Amino acid sequence: MKFKFSHHAQYRMYLREISTLDVKDIINYPDFTEFQNNGKMLKVKYISDKGKVAVVYRMRGNEFIIITVYYED
């Protein structure tokens, strides 16, 4: 599977010091998953040194299009 990051997601990851490996781990092994009505997926995982991190993405073929990444309360 390929991962493609929007500029917005890259910027948010940079600000929050979240790596691409963190994002891949969240998508592959989430603690919580939500299917959104617009074709997007939300996955959340607790990461010990960062807390709960959420990833919103969309699938296009065999590619994960990462839209945004943020901390969840």
Secondary structure, DSSP 8 states (H G I E B T S, - for coil): -EEEE-HHHHHHHHHHT--HHHHHHHHHS-SEEEE-TTSEEEEEEEETTTEEEEEEEEEETTEEEEEEEEE--
